[in-house]
């Protein structure tokens, strides 16, 4: 297929594109870092002849959504609208990536029917994007697949996120200092996420389908830190200040049965295996 990938230089895009190319797909890469602004309609409206758009471009770091809300909404919402319109004009399928939309769990594991709750500006932008996807599907027949990945980790991830932050602290200081040890999250390795996109490319539906993408089990920050530290030859001192965040969600677990059943997809990497894979490609520690 001929596939447009927005955010091609980002965390997911930079891991996904080599696999897509290896599988014989032709890729049109759209990324702000390479001079393509997807919120500028005039600069993208003439892109044509493609089968699928995998829309990954977004401002995704939640603290940023409080610092630059107008820019975040413009990128996340208007960018999605432009990709949907480009899909409509070209009779193409759209993949939209959403996350953190469930809020405080009412039950675990959370399936795709779990109520959504916008508890920060980033979440709200993603729910607006989901509504646009549903609207373009209902009104114009644009086929849409919405992925709701849980906590992705892997090579190329921003160091502000938990797992790369822990690894960075170990590499630079030989110790780890974090705040609250209790929150539990469902961590899914980037290789498994890439595999989910590849499986979904083989799935045809004229509707708007939503899939959770996760591992199906949660780990506390304390457990994650211990798993990472166990990969190093020296004992790693670990300190928690026990500082808590307001309205902290203490546990999230994905119900991934829909993706397993419909897409024939399932995670292959345990957290231990994914972290080992990640650490093996990191630079040596300096301590």
N, C-alpha and C positions, 0 to 999 in steps of 0.2 A: 504494500500500500504506500501511498504518498501521504505523509503525516506531518502536520504542522505541530511543533512543540513550542509553547511559550514558556518563558523562564528557563530556556535551554541551558543556561550556565548555572542555574541554581542547584540546590542540594539534590532534589529528586531528578531534575532534568539531566544533570551531568552524569548521573548513574544510569538513567534509563536509556539515553540516546545510543551509547555504544552497543547495548543489547539489541535495540531496534535495528540498527545498521547491520549487526551481525546476522540478524534474521532476514536481511534482504530488503527492508523497508527503506524508502527514500525519505529523507528528513528535511523539512524546512525549519530552520532554527530562528526563533524570534526572542530576542533578549535585549533589555535596556542597555546592558553592558557592551553589546555589540552594535549599538546605535539604532535599535528598533524600539520605538515607543508605541506599545499596543493601545494606549489611550488616545493616540492621534489617528483618527479614522482615515484621514487622507493618506497617511503613510502605509496603510495596510489594506485598504479597500480593494486594491487590484490584485491581491494574492489570490490565485485560483488554481484549479486543476488538482486539488487534493481530496482525499477521502475522509480524513479524520483530523480533528484538532484535539490535542492533549493540552489542556489549559492549566499550566502550573504557576504562571507568573502571579505574584502577590507579595504584599508586605505581610509577613507571617509572624514576626516576633511581637508577641502580645504587648510588652512594655512600650514598643514603638507606637502602637495604636492609641495610646494615651498621649504621647508626645506630639505626634503629627497626625491627628485624626482626619483632617480634611484630605491630606495627601493619601492616607491609607484608604479612605472610602473611594477616592477617585481612582486609584490604581485597582483596588479589589473589585469594585462594583462596575465602574465604567469599562475596565478591561474585560470583564466577563461579558458585559453587554455587547461589546464590539466583537468578541469571539463568537457569541451566539448569532449575531447578525451575519458575520462572515460564513458561519456554518449554514445558515438559512439560504443565503445567496448561492452557495456552492453545493447544496443538497448533501452536506457532510454531517458526520456524527461528531458529537462533542463529549469529551471527558472533562468533568469539573472536579477539582479536589477541594474538599471541605474538611474541617476538623474542629474539635473542641466545641461542638454545637449542642451537646446534651445537657450541660450544666451539672448540677448536683444530682447524682443518680437516685432514681426512685426505686430501681431494682437492679440487681446484678446477676449475670452479665447483661449489658445493654444491647438490645437488638435495634434494628433500623426503625422500629415502630415506637421506640422510647420517645417521650416528649422532648422537644428541643427547647433550649433556654439560652438566650443571648446574655451572658454574664460579663462580657467585656466588648469593646468596640470591634475587635477583630472577629469575634464570634458573630456579632451582628452583621458585619460585612459579608461573612460567608453564608449566613442564612438569607440575606438579600440576594446573594448570588444563586443560591438554591432555588429561591422563588422565581428568579428570572429564567432559570433552566426549565422549571416546570411550566412556566408561561409560554416559553418558546416551543416546548414540546406540544402543549395542548393547542396553542393557537396556530402554529406553523408547521407542526410535524417534525421538528428537529429531534432526531434520536439523541438521547443524553444518558450517559452513565455518570453518576455521582459517587465518588469514593470518599468515605469518611475514615481516613487513617487515624489510628490512635498515636501513640508516641513513637515516631520513627527515629531510628538512630543509624549511624553508619558513616562511612568515609565522606568527607566534604561537608559535614554539618557544621553550622556556625558554633563557635566555641562558647556562646552564651547558653547553649542548651546543656542539660545535666550531664550526659555521658561524656561528651567532648570536654566539658569543664573539669570533670573529675580527672580525666586522662591528662589534661593540660597541667593541673595542679601537681600531679605525680611526677610528670616529666620535668617541671620547672623547680619544684620545691621538695619533692620526695615525701609529701604528706598531703592530706586532704582536710579542708575545713569547709563545712557546709552548715546550713541552718537547721531546718526541721528534718528529722530522720524518718518521720512516720508516713508521709503520703505515699500511696501505692499507685503505680501506673502500669498500663499494658504496653510493653515495649515491643515493637516489631522492627526487624532488621531490614535495611534498605534493599538488600537482594530479594527478599520476599515481596516487598512492595513492587519492585520492578517486575517480578514474575506475575503479580496480580494484574498489572497493566497489560502485559503480554497475553495473559489468559483472556482478559476482557476484550481485547482486540478481535479475538476469535468468536466472541459472543454477539449474536445479532438480536436486537430488540428495537422496535419502533417507538417504545415508550420512554419513560424517564425512570431509570432504575437506580436505586441507592444501595451501596454495599459498604458494610463495615470492613475495614482492613486492620487486623490486629493479630496478636498472638493467642489471645484467649485466656491469659493468666496475668495477674498483676504481681509486681515486685515493689517492695518499699525502697525508699532512697537508701536506707541502711543496707538492705540486701544487695542492691545494685553496686554500692560502693565496695562491699565485701567481695563481690564477684570480680570486679575490676582489679582490686588490690591483689587478689589471689594469683593473678597472672604475672606478677613481678617477683624477682628473686629475693628481694629484701622485704622485710615487714614494713608495711606502710602505716604510719600513725594517722588515725582518723578521728577528727573532732567535730562534734555537732554543738552548735550554740543553743539549740532548742528554741530559736526564735521562730514564731509562727506567723503565717500570713492571714490577713483577715479573710473570712469566708473560704478558707482552704477546703478543697475537696479531698477527702482522705483516701478514696479508692475509686478506680475506674477499671472496668473489665469489658472487653468487646465480646459480644456474641457474633461469631463469624460463620455461623452455620449457613446463612444465605449464600455467601461467597463460595463456601465449600461445596454446596449443592448445585448452584447454578453455573458458577464459573469453573468448577472442578479445581479450585485453588485452595491451598492451605499452606501455612508457614512451615518451612523446612528447618529454620535456624532457631534453636533455643536461645535464651538470653546468654547463657554461658558460651555457646558456640559463636554467636554473633559478635560478642565482645572479644573473644579470642581472635576471630578473624580480623576485627578492626585493629586490635593492638598489634597484631603481627605486621601490619603495614605502617605503623607509626615509627617515628624516629626513636632512637635509643634514649633511655632516661639519663639524666645528668645528675646523679646523686650516688 
